[in-house]
Amino acid sequence: MLCWRMRYLMAKAPDYAPLTAFLCRVPSIREPTIATGMSGRYWWAKFAIDIVHPKAWNVVQEFGYVLNHLSANERLPTAFKPISPPPYLNGGPQQFLGWVIETTDPYFTPENAVEWLEGRLPRPVEDLSKWR
């Protein structure tokens, strides 16, 4: 059995394409603002949500539920949370409030996140009439 360090060294960089493609289909997510990267062994995806979009807060609620608290007993190794530069130096939330999905397990891939989101968000995700 390989130790976690050896497995990490042997692992390849995550494929963000499925996640970015999915995020582009979600109502209120501003497509050109999607960024991805790594912090140590863990991946992240940052993006902006148009907070004046009629379904913006539904998206926040659904993402928060699936990624932060799907099950009290067995949570996903992810966090969905707001991020912002200092408001006193920049501006308000319509321009500078961002969101991040982060993983806490190097073996939970962006594609795994898509599978969980697709399985629990309205279908098709881009259909506004399916969002409550």
Buried (B, 14 or more C-beta within 10 A) or exposed (E): EEEEEEEEEEEEEBEBEBBBEBBBBBBBBBEEBBBBEEEEBBBBBBBBBBBEBEBBEBBBEBBBEBBBEBEEEEEBBBBBEEEEEEEEEEEEBEEBBBBBBBBEEBEBBBBBBBEBBBEBBBEEBEEEEEBE
